[in-house]
C-alpha cells in the first residue's frame, strides 16, 4: 500500500450509482465524479500535523481536490486533509 506524506490521505472513491432513486438508469457519461470515499491511509502525526482521520473513515471531500492514481487495478485519490469536508457516518 502507499503511505501519504505531509498531511495527505489516500481515499478509495465510492462508485457512482448506476440508477437514480426513481429507477432511471444512468449512462456512464451522465455520472458525476463521486465526492465520498473511504480512507485507506493517512500521513503520520508530527509536531506540526495531527491527523483527524483514521483508516476506514468514510469521508466527503471537495469536488476537484486531489490526484487520482491506480494501484493493483484499483483507483485511489491522494488528497490533502484540508480538502476533506466531513467524516460521514
C-alpha positions as CSV (number, residue, x, y, z in Angstrom):
1,X,0.0,0.0,0.0
2,X,1.0,3.6,-0.4
3,X,1.9,5.9,2.6
4,X,0.9,9.5,2.2
5,X,3.1,12.4,3.5
6,X,2.6,16.0,4.7
7,X,-1.0,15.9,5.8
8,X,-2.4,13.9,3.0
9,X,-4.7,10.9,2.9
10,X,-5.3,8.1,0.5
11,X,-9.1,7.7,-0.4
12,X,-10.8,4.9,-2.3
13,X,-13.6,6.8,-4.0
14,X,-17.1,5.1,-3.9
15,X,-18.5,4.1,-7.2
16,X,-21.2,6.4,-8.7
17,X,-24.7,4.9,-8.6
18,X,-26.0,3.3,-11.7
19,X,-29.6,4.2,-11.1
20,X,-31.5,7.2,-9.6
21,X,-33.8,6.8,-6.6
22,X,-36.8,6.9,-9.0
23,X,-35.3,4.0,-11.0
24,X,-33.8,5.8,-14.0
25,X,-30.6,4.0,-15.2
26,X,-27.8,6.5,-15.9
27,X,-25.4,6.1,-18.8
28,X,-21.7,6.3,-17.8
29,X,-21.4,9.8,-19.4
30,X,-24.1,11.2,-17.1
31,X,-22.5,10.1,-13.9
32,X,-20.6,12.7,-11.9
33,X,-17.4,12.0,-10.0
34,X,-18.3,10.8,-6.6
35,X,-17.3,13.0,-3.6
36,X,-17.5,10.3,-1.0
37,X,-14.8,7.7,-0.2
38,X,-13.2,5.5,2.4
39,X,-9.8,6.4,4.0
40,X,-7.2,3.8,3.2
41,X,-4.1,5.5,4.7
42,X,-3.2,8.8,6.4
43,X,0.1,10.7,6.9
44,X,1.9,10.1,10.2
45,X,1.4,12.5,13.0
46,X,4.2,15.0,13.6
47,X,4.8,18.0,15.8
48,X,3.3,20.2,13.0
49,X,0.4,18.0,12.0
50,X,-2.1,15.7,13.7
51,X,-4.4,13.7,11.6
52,X,-8.1,13.8,12.4
53,X,-8.8,10.7,10.2
54,X,-8.3,7.0,10.7
55,X,-8.3,4.2,8.3
56,X,-11.8,3.1,7.4
57,X,-13.4,6.5,7.9
58,X,-16.0,7.4,5.2
59,X,-15.4,11.0,4.2
60,X,-16.9,13.7,2.0
61,X,-14.3,15.8,0.1
62,X,-14.1,18.8,-2.2
63,X,-15.2,18.1,-5.8
64,X,-11.9,18.8,-7.7
65,X,-9.4,18.1,-5.0
66,X,-6.6,15.6,-5.1
67,X,-4.8,13.5,-7.6
68,X,-6.0,10.1,-8.8
69,X,-3.8,7.1,-9.3
70,X,-4.2,3.4,-9.9
71,X,-2.6,0.7,-7.7
72,X,-3.1,-3.1,-8.2
73,X,-6.0,-2.4,-10.6
74,X,-7.9,-0.2,-8.1
75,X,-8.3,3.6,-8.4
76,X,-7.5,5.8,-5.5
77,X,-7.3,9.6,-4.7
78,X,-4.5,11.2,-2.8
79,X,-5.8,14.3,-1.1
80,X,-4.8,17.0,1.4
81,X,-6.7,16.5,4.6
82,X,-7.7,20.2,4.4
83,X,-9.7,19.3,1.3
84,X,-11.8,16.8,3.3
85,X,-15.0,18.4,4.4
86,X,-16.5,15.9,6.8
87,X,-16.5,12.4,8.2
88,X,-19.7,10.6,7.2
89,X,-21.4,8.0,9.4
